Amino acid sequence: MREELMDELAAGLPPEAVIADPDVVAGYARDMAGFSAAGTAAVLVRPRTTEQVQHVMRTATALRVPVVPQGARTGLSGGANAVDGCILLSLTAMDRILEIDPVDRIAVVEPGVVNAALSKAAAEYGLSYPPDPSSWESCTIGGNIGTGAGGLCCVKYGVTAEYVLGLEVVLADGRLLTTGRRTAKGVAGYDLTRLFVGSEGTLGVVVKAVLALRPTPAPQLVLAAQFPSTGAAGAAVGAVMASGRTPSLLELMDRTTVRAVNELTRMGLPESTEALLLAAFDTPDPAADLAAVAELCRAAGATEVVPADDPAESEMLLQARRMSLPALERLASATLIDDVCVPRARLADMLDGVAAVAAKYDLTIGVCAHAGDGNTHPIVCFDGQDEEQTRRARESFDEIMALGLSLGGTITGEHGVGLLKREWLARELGSTGLEIQRGVKAVFDPLGLLNPGKVL
């Protein structure tokens, strides 16, 4: 079977696009998620054209071989992990920016374009592509679309789904489907574009995307506020969002995270604080907005509020937030990264609940959060070689997921479901919701070849 598969793939792909070396193939077997199994793939393919992707899918359908689409594999849910005997379909070689139109404010790109590369290209036209995942310097647009990625600036500018206007998608049987539009408005037919965003490669393979761009915002100024409790920080977040002002960024780091960042960077962040809130504005008068937010933070109980004087100082504060994950990863040999989004009003309850889980399981769990949209990232740190710690880590992860749902939240705000959260998706959707979603999957992929075992 494998020999026939290799022969059929080679018939429509250049030699360099079909990779059978087991060591190379194994290097593409998983993304960055822990606790997610990875199988042994039959082959890795790296097409450069839509026609080549169509050939891969036609071959897979004819031979009934599963296909796992992949981007840069920076995902955190196991969504890009291999399954036994599959074709790993890496889209990273399809990395052309095909068009940037400053009049219609759109970009047309292939899926392997790196997020940062698009941002740099758009900037030459005075435009920007706002979605900014933490891995924006390495993650791809196709991967961002697959997971419905977010980022630090979502509180003002929104998530990936709000910027995908249209797609070209290769279906499981090799047909090419065009969805959406490149116009500013359009409501013809069902919104299939949105259906593909966040589908994690289970419905089709994105080969081209039409993306909305925005004018480049002004440089932002950042404020840092220290709080004696998570409740006070949560009250400040609520006050800021209720004030009618829209920060370009509103991020929170708990005490554990602040201390870890200090240990890694020597930035001198205030380790006595229970929560550090970062607020930023890129408005015409950011200093005035920061002054107003500073008063709201003080009224909520902030012990100290420090506004940055210039963009350079602001960037230093933002760098502290970006270093949260690397800093926490240094505390232990393994980490489990949660992605639970709750209503903003329940943010403090979420943080307090995570602290209680950490104490219950005797583990270090740091939390950084996109506070402006209630998206928390509890990061469980543990010794991956210690079976007892590993068991406790997994149980704490599940307890945090249950906590998020109990607070009216969702199991994932931006990382996706993948393998890691399949059972939790069923709990969130309920039986009817799950049945409908499986029905949608069957319409697009009746043989179940696309990324099997993921999401549903």
Salt bridges, closest charged atoms under 4 A:
GLU99 OE2 - ARG182 NH2 2.74
ASP101 OD2 - ARG182 NH2 3.82
GLU110 OE2 - ARG96 NH2 2.78
GLU168 OE2 - LYS208 NZ 3.69
ASP173 OD2 - ARG175 NE 2.85
GLU251 OE1 - ARG321 NE 2.66
GLU251 OE2 - HIS370 ND1 2.85
GLU274 OE2 - ARG255 NH1 2.95
ASP282 OD1 - LYS156 NZ 2.60
ASP289 OD1 - ARG245 NH1 2.43
GLU295 OE2 - ARG298 NH1 2.80
GLU315 OE2 - ARG322 NH1 2.58
ASP338 OD1 - LYS421 NZ 3.97
ASP339 OD1 - HIS377 ND1 3.74
ASP349 OD2 - ARG346 NE 2.72
GLU388 OE2 - ARG391 NH2 2.47
GLU388 OE2 - ARG392 NE 3.49
GLU395 OE2 - ARG391 NH1 2.81
ASP398 OD1 - ARG394 NH2 3.33
GLU399 OE1 - LYS360 NZ 3.03
GLU414 OE2 - HIS370 NE2 2.87
GLU414 OE2 - HIS377 NE2 2.80
GLU423 OE1 - ARG427 NH2 3.25
ASP445 OD2 - LYS441 NZ 2.76
